[in-house]
Amino acid sequence: MVGNINVEPVMSGYVFSKLPKYCVAMKPGVLWVRCPDCGKPHQEYFGPSDRDERTAEIVFLRHELELAAAILFDRNASLPALPDGTYSLRGG
């Protein structure tokens, strides 16, 4: 509010009760979030904390690749080896 003029744009769209956790599947932007102190909606930035969505996506994908590799290596280690030293992914 500047003087008697409200400079905040007219609210449109959904108002979140609290800022949701950022996920790389969502595009960064500005969301309306209800203020816990005054109860009025305010605009807040929604995205990675450093505002670099490309780096956030790379970090996310690297983490997911490490998880997938750990699952595959663990699964591979628990399979019985065939006589030629390879593994059969078919159970038997």
Secondary structure, DSSP 8 states (H G I E B T S, - for coil): -BTTB--S----S-EESS-----TTS--EEEEEE-TTT--EEEEEES-TTS-HHHHHHHHHHHHHHHHHHHHHHHHHHS-B-TTS-B-SS--
